[in-house]
Amino acid sequence: MTTNGQRVAIVTGASKGIGRAIALRLARDGIAVVVNYATGREAADATVAEIERSGGKAVAVQADIGSPTAAAALFDAACRHG
């Protein structure tokens, strides 16, 4: 998605494993990243910190994407972040 001219990606499960690797790669490519997590705020914050240390833009957002309301809030956060 593009918000205010900035490309923004929502990466679910971005606090660890493959999701984290994807988030870091997107950030290296200049895309702002919404680091979505269900539990484990500390790991999500660590991913955001790593992205920001390398000059990228990221925010951690807790949301259960199985919930329509939470998924909508996640997209709202992405729109605000971009």
C-alpha positions in Angstrom: 0.0 0.0 0.0 1.1 3.6 -0.5 0.3 6.2 2.1 1.3 9.9 1.7 3.7 8.8 -1.0 5.4 6.3 1.2 5.2 2.6 0.5 4.0 0.7 3.6 4.0 -3.1 4.1 2.2 -5.0 6.8 4.2 -8.0 7.8 2.3 -10.5 10.0 4.5 -12.5 12.3 7.3 -10.0 11.8 8.8 -10.3 15.3 10.6 -13.6 14.5 11.7 -16.1 11.9 10.7 -15.7 8.3 8.4 -12.7 9.0 11.2 -10.8 10.7 13.5 -11.5 7.7 10.9 -10.2 5.3 10.3 -7.1 7.4 14.1 -6.3 7.5 14.4 -6.9 3.8 11.4 -4.6 3.0 12.9 -1.9 5.2 16.2 -2.2 3.4 14.3 -1.6 0.2 12.9 1.7 1.6 9.5 0.5 2.5 8.0 1.5 5.9 7.0 -1.6 7.8 4.2 -2.4 10.2 5.5 -5.2 12.4 2.5 -7.2 13.3 2.6 -9.6 16.2 0.1 -11.5 18.3 2.2 -12.0 21.4 5.8 -11.1 22.2 6.0 -7.3 22.3 9.7 -7.4 23.1 10.6 -9.3 19.9 8.5 -7.0 17.8 10.1 -3.9 19.4 13.5 -5.4 18.7 12.6 -5.8 15.0 11.4 -2.2 14.9 14.6 -1.0 16.6 16.8 -2.9 14.1 14.9 -1.4 11.2 15.2 2.1 12.7 19.0 1.7 13.5 19.5 1.0 9.8 17.6 4.2 8.8 14.3 2.6 8.1 10.8 3.3 9.3 8.8 0.8 11.3 6.1 0.5 14.0 5.0 -2.5 16.0 1.2 -3.2 16.1 -0.4 -6.0 18.1 -3.4 -7.5 16.3 -5.0 -10.9 15.9 -5.6 -11.0 12.2 -8.2 -13.6 12.6 -10.5 -10.9 14.0 -12.0 -8.6 11.4 -12.0 -5.7 13.9 -8.4 -6.2 14.8 -7.4 -6.6 11.1 -9.2 -3.3 10.3 -7.3 -1.6 13.1 -4.0 -3.0 11.7 -4.7 -1.4 8.3 -5.7 1.9 10.0 -2.3 1.8 11.8 -0.5 1.2 8.5 -2.3 4.2 7.0 -1.2 6.4 9.9 2.3 5.1 9.7 3.0 5.9 6.1 
